[in-house]
C-alpha cells in the first residue's frame, strides 16, 4: 500500500515551518505538503542565479514568507532579527499516512463532517492565500490540509528580508473562504467591514480528514 506524506498543523517547537513561498512567491512546496518543511531557518534560505553563471545570496530586496506564531510584535512594530525570531516562526511536522488526507470546507460557521469512510484529524478555519510586497501572492488547493488552519489570525504569516529582519508589514494580506448562506447564492455580495472580535463570524470552518 502506498503512503502519502503531508505537513501537520503548526506548533511552537520543532523545525521551522516554511509558510507560503519565497522571493516573488516561487514555491518550495504548497502549504500542507512535505515540500513546505525546512529543517533549518534563515530569513533568506535561497540564492538566485542568472544566465551569466552569477549567483546572489541574501540580497536586501529579497523576500521570504513563513507561517507565524501568536507572538505579538514589538510595541513600536520594529522589525525582529537574530535569535528573537525563534518566537515568531511556526514549527511543523511531516507525517505519513496510508491514504489520502483532504480538507473539507463548509462555507458556514459550522464545522463540517468528514465524508463517509474518513476520520477527523483536526478542525480549523478555511485559509485560501496570502499576498505581500508588490501585490504578489500565492494560494493553494482547498483540498490541501494546509488550507485548514487551526487558528484564525488576520496575518498568519510573517515577511522576512535578505537583511535578516522580519515583520508584519502593512502590505501583507490574508484571504479566507467566507461564509455563504443558501439564499445568498447568485446574488450580488453585500459589502461588510469586520473588526477584531467579529471576523470569525464570517469565516468558513473546515476539517482535515483521512481515510480510515
N, C-alpha and C positions, 0 to 999 in steps of 0.2 A: 504494500500500500504506500503510495507516495505521501510525502509530508510537506506541509506548507509553512513557511516562516512568515511571521508578521511582527510588527512592533507593538509592545504592550503599552498601556497607558502611562503618562508621565508620572514621575515620582521625584523625591528630593535627594536620593542617594544613588550612586552607581555612575556608569559612564555618561558623558554628556549626550543630550538628545538633540540631534540636528532638526531644526524646526521646519522650514519650508524649502528654502533654496538659497543659492549663493549669488555671486555677482550677476547682475542682470537676470536674476531668478533662473539660472541654469540649474536644473535639479540634479542632485546626487541621487535622490530617490524620493518618490511621493511619500508624504507623511503617512505613517501607518504601515510602511513596508520596511524590510530589513535594511534597505539602502539608505534610510534616513538615520541610521545608528552609527555614530562615530565613537571610537574608544577614547580619543583624546580631544581636548577642546583647544581651539585657537580662534581668535576673532577673525582670522583670515586663513582658513585651512587649505586654500588652493593657490596655485600660481597659474598665470596665463602666458601662452607662447604665441608668437606670430610666424609668418612665413619666412622671415629673415633669421629664423632659428634663435631668436632672442626671447628669453622668458623673464617675467617680472613677478616678484613676490611681495605681498603686503604693501601695495601702493595705497596712498592716503584716500583715494576716491573709490576704493573697492568696498563692497558691502557683503555681509552675510547675515542670515536671519535664523534665529533659534527660538524654539519654544521656551517660554519663560516660566518662572515660579511666581508665587503670590507675593514675593518680597517687594515691599514698597520702594519706589525710587527715592533718591536723596531729596531733602526738603526743597532745595533750590533747583531740582531737576538737572543737576550736574551729571555729566557722563560718568559711568563707572568703569574702572580699569583695574588690572592686576588681580591679586588673589580675591579681592572683594567680589569679583564676577561669579565666583562659585555659588553664591547665594541666589543668583538670578537665572542661572541656566538650568533648565529642566533636565532630569535624568530619565532614562528609559531602559527597557529590557527587550531583547529579541526572544520570542517564544516560538515553539514548534508545535504544530497541530497536525493531526492525521486527516483533517478535512478542511474545506474552505471556511474562512472566517469572514463574515459580512456584517455591515451595519444596516439597520433598517430605521427609517425616519417616519414620524407620524404626521408632521406638519401641524401638530397640535401641542398643547402643553402636557398632554397625556403621554406617558412613556409607552411606546408600542411593545407588543408581544413579539417573541421570536416566531418565525414560520414553523409549521409543524415539522417535527423531527430535529429541531435545533434547540440548543440550550443557551441560556443567557450567560454572558461573560462580564459585561458592565453596562451601565447606562450613562447618558450624558446629554450634551447639547449639540445640535447639528451645525458643525463648522464647515464652511464651504471653501473660503480662500482668504488670502491676505494680500496687501499691497504696501509698498514702501516708497523709497526715494524715486523720484522721477515718474511716479504713477505706474510703475511696473508691478506686476503681480503674479501669483502662482496659485493654482487651485488643485483640486484632486477629485477623484470619483467619489460620489456619495456612498458607494458600496464599500469603500475602504474603511477599516476600523479607525484610521486617522481622522475621519470626518466626524467622529463621535467623541468629543472632549468631555471629560468628567466634570470640569468646572467651567463656568462662564466668566470670561473677563473681556472687557471691551478691547483690550490689546493683549492677546495671549502669546505674543512673540516679542522678542527684543532685537533691535537692529545694531549690528556691530560693524566697525570700520577697520580698515587696514592699519590705522594708527593705534590699535589696541583698546579702543574705547567703545562702550555700548550704552544705549539709552532707548527710551520710548519717545520717539520723535513725533512731532505734530503731523508729519506726512504719512504716518502709519495708520492703516485702516484694516479692520477685520470684517468679513462678510459671513453672515449666518443665515441659515434657512429660516424663514419667518413662518409663523402660524398662518393658517388659511382655513376659514370656515367654509362649509359646503356651499352656502348661499353666496359666497363671495367669488366663486368661480366665474370666469368670463365677464367680470365687471372691472371697471376702472379702479385701481387701487386708491385707497384714501391715505393721504399723507399724514404721518404722525411723527412727533418728536418725543422720544422716550428718554427720560433722565435716569440717573443712578437710582437703583432700587425698583425700577419698573420694567427694565428691559426683558427680564426672564419671562414676563407675561406674553411676549410676542416672539419668542424663540422656539423653534421646533425641538422636541425632545427625540432622543434616539436610543437604540440598544444595539450592542455588538453581540452577535450570535455565532455559535459554532455548531456544526452538525454533530449530533450525538452518535 
